[in-house]
Amino acid sequence: VTMHSNERQPSLFLILASTQEHIKSKLASNCQQKARTVHHNSIFISQIEKLFIDYQIRSLHAMFYFILKSIYVNSFLSLNIYLKNIVETYSNNVFDLFVTTFLK
């Protein structure tokens, strides 16, 4: 895939691959106790979808909190795909906000 010179956005999968260990280590120190009480991933996927429907991205912090808890408890593969769909649907600004909010 070629990118125009004014498009600095790297591949979402490359970003996720390079940040997932960072996310894991942040969550291990910050969210371990809360994450232990988390239910199955599908519950979070439906909650994320509900947030999109109900709030139309007005509650990004809540949405990303669910995503982060899901990432901690479950494998990255399904969430990589889900985040890719989010970015494709709602534009890269959403993922940029995710990165700047949680990976500072």
DRENVEX-562424 format. One line per 10 residues: number of its first residue (from 1); their letters; for each residue y, z, x of C-alpha. Coordinates in steps of 0.05 Angstrom, whole numbers. Layout:
N
NUM	a	Y,Z,X; ...
This chain:
104
1	vtmhsnerqp	0,0,0; 66,-21,31; 128,20,19; 200,-3,20; 243,28,73; 283,67,22; 219,98,-7; 204,158,36; 153,188,-11; 85,193,23
11	slflilastq	19,187,-13; 7,245,-61; -64,252,-35; -38,256,37; 11,310,17; -43,349,-19; -92,341,38; -40,368,88; -17,425,44; -79,451,10
21	ehiksklasn	-99,498,66; -27,524,68; -31,535,-7; -98,570,0; -72,618,53; -9,634,14; -51,648,-48; -101,689,-8; -45,737,11; -1,734,-52
31	cqqkartvhh	-47,722,-112; -116,748,-94; -119,805,-143; -90,765,-201; -134,705,-185; -197,747,-190; -186,755,-265; -175,681,-278; -221,644,-326; -252,575,-318
41	nsifisqiek	-209,517,-294; -211,481,-361; -172,537,-392; -116,525,-343; -117,450,-351; -108,460,-426; -53,511,-414; -17,463,-367; -23,408,-419; 3,455,-472
51	lfidyqirsl	63,471,-429; 79,398,-421; 74,387,-496; 111,450,-517; 165,453,-464; 167,383,-434; 175,408,-363; 228,459,-382; 180,513,-358; 159,486,-290
61	hamfyfilks	150,553,-258; 100,575,-310; 63,509,-305; 58,514,-229; 36,586,-234; -24,563,-275; -37,507,-226; -35,554,-166; -83,603,-199; -130,546,-215
71	iyvnsflsln	-127,520,-144; -144,589,-117; -205,597,-161; -231,526,-163; -242,467,-117; -183,422,-100; -215,357,-122; -202,360,-197; -133,389,-187; -115,336,-136
81	iylknivety	-131,284,-189; -94,324,-243; -32,332,-200; -34,258,-184; -33,244,-259; 25,292,-269; 65,257,-215; 49,188,-241; 69,210,-311; 130,252,-297
91	snnvfdlfvt	155,223,-230; 153,249,-160; 210,298,-174; 159,344,-206; 115,346,-145; 176,353,-99; 195,414,-139; 124,441,-131; 127,432,-56; 197,462,-48
101	tflk	181,520,-94; 114,542,-66; 111,516,5; 178,539,33
